[in-house]
């Protein structure tokens, strides 16, 4: 795939768009556009981090996989961030499965080129440090949310977080995949989604979600979504 020989567009991934023009020009020759297919595994558990991905459309999940193959999402990333960037801190492998949750596209860069571009003290390094702090807040709050809040609240939170990152009211996802993200059975997902659909908060048909009433969806969620969003706004205003 041909490498980009121009500045990174201002639109698209928010981290790349925040970089000063000189840093964008330095990164641009090493970036390549990539499709992000539904359920595509970017890194398996324990697998090497060969590329850093910057989603522009779509959502990527960080998924913990248990010994008995059960799964639960511990973090997610969209156009606001990057996946694999922690490899510049010294760990060349991913402890979790990183998988595309909602199909889209983005940019990727080889890990060696990314390490060079994000050397200590540079704009990229400082920006990643702030994003990493925000993402750690998201993952830590997910632990609290999964342990303390109902499946209904967690499902509403997940829909809101996906809505934030998609920037669109409609996105494709199956019951099965949502259950895998929430760590519950498909039947539990249906028990939550059916009342939300009946009350007009969302629509769901043939693997496609539509957010009809975000305000009421926020009312049905726990405080975790608002708290995590406030930390992203503080660290990456």
Secondary structure, DSSP 8 states (H G I E B T S, - for coil): -----S---SSS-HHHHHS-HHHHHHHHTTEEEEEE-TT-EEE-TT-B--EEEEEEEEEEEEEEE-TTS-EEEEEEE-TT--BSGGGGGT--B-SSEEEEEEEEEEEEEEHHHHHHHT-TTSHHHHHHHHHHHHHHHHHHHHHHHHHHS-HHHHHHHHHHHHHHHH-SSEEE--HHHHHHHHTS-HHHHHHHHHHHHHTTSEEEETTEEEES-HHHHHHHS-THHHHHHHHHHHH--
